[in-house]
């Protein structure tokens, strides 16, 4: 079993000048400590307008910086919002490929459809159609990364002519695909589509085992890939804050984990929010937090090992550590990460190598069968595209302009285009 880090970038009110800058700079320090500790993945969310809960709105920028602070860690978009009002599929393909080049082929491509009303309505995304938008755009963006040229597409939610999307990623045919899963239905969908399941949920070992078994049974029986490769993996979330003294760990870490869960429910289920005015941290402190699963690693190193062993025995491939939440102090996060590396993660990383080899042997026939059912890629339209639409035609010795003011000289137009700003049209 491997481990990841989760960068939601929480920032509870009250805010002071420089807080966001300090948070991002601290996060880059955490990832360096995480890699030293043996953490193999870093995941950054894409969220919009979710004040206090997540200030991770441009993960491709943050992850690009993160890639330069690490050398081995996998760089995870966890997730890219795929409805085209958020991100056009061609822009997704370009950004994922560029990040793969910048990081030296370390990108994990997580995807999602978005759920919160405050985000969906902010970008004019139809809630009823967001699943079909996601599926259409993921399938086509995957094709864009591995075709030369992309044949084009006329669909329900976006259309574009044949174009060659550049650059191409280091990883071929494209970086590993994942999808955010919040319930069993999306978990099984991930398995059917050959995608890794990013289950951003806190679970105990018993519940995790049920989800893992269902995922791999579905993958073996029903996988028809949405991309041009498959990525059978299941990741689960776990809160973490460790200290040699259990009470110190609880005092430093438990309340932040409870806020994470409560704030998620505020934006996705029960909350009423006035943008720029609602104070989540203040509202949270008025309630009695509920007990929650998945915080067994808020405690001593021994308690963290016991919690992680349960998930390992359940068959979880990766535990994504929520190492920062509201109210966490920078120095406490750093201390916790160092202790994870010193006393917790080593034995799991050692066992992972052998377990991964056995998993690949077991899944090989199912992967082969799934790849035979990949989406077909159409032949491209190779009709030349005129660089500059013809706006005049020759009539004897006179240039006659078509569709523009006939009093404008054609050569003057050309001089204006080339000499007065070129392709930028200034």
Secondary structure, 3 states (H helix, E strand, C coil): CEEEEEECCCCCCCCCCCHHHHHHHHHHHHHHHHHHHCCCEEEECCCCCCCCCCCCCCHHHHHHHHHCCCCCCEEEEEEEECCCCCCCHHHHHHHHHHHHHHHCCCEEEEEECCCCHHHHCCCCCCCCCHHHHHHHHHHHHHHHHHCCCECCEECCCCEECCECCCCCCCCCCCCEEEEEECCHHHHHHHHHCCCEEEEEEECCHHHHHHHHHHHHHHHHHHCCCCCCCCCCCEEEEEEEEECCCHHHHHHHHHHHHHHHHHHHHHHHHHCCCCCCCCCHHHHHCCCCCCCCCCCCEEECHHHHHHHHHHHHHCCCCEEEEECCCCCCCHHHHHHHHHHHHHHCCHHHHHHHHHHHHHHHHHHHHHHHHHHCCCCCCCCCCCCCCCCCCCCEEEECCEEEECCCCCCCCHHHHHHHHHHCCHHHCC
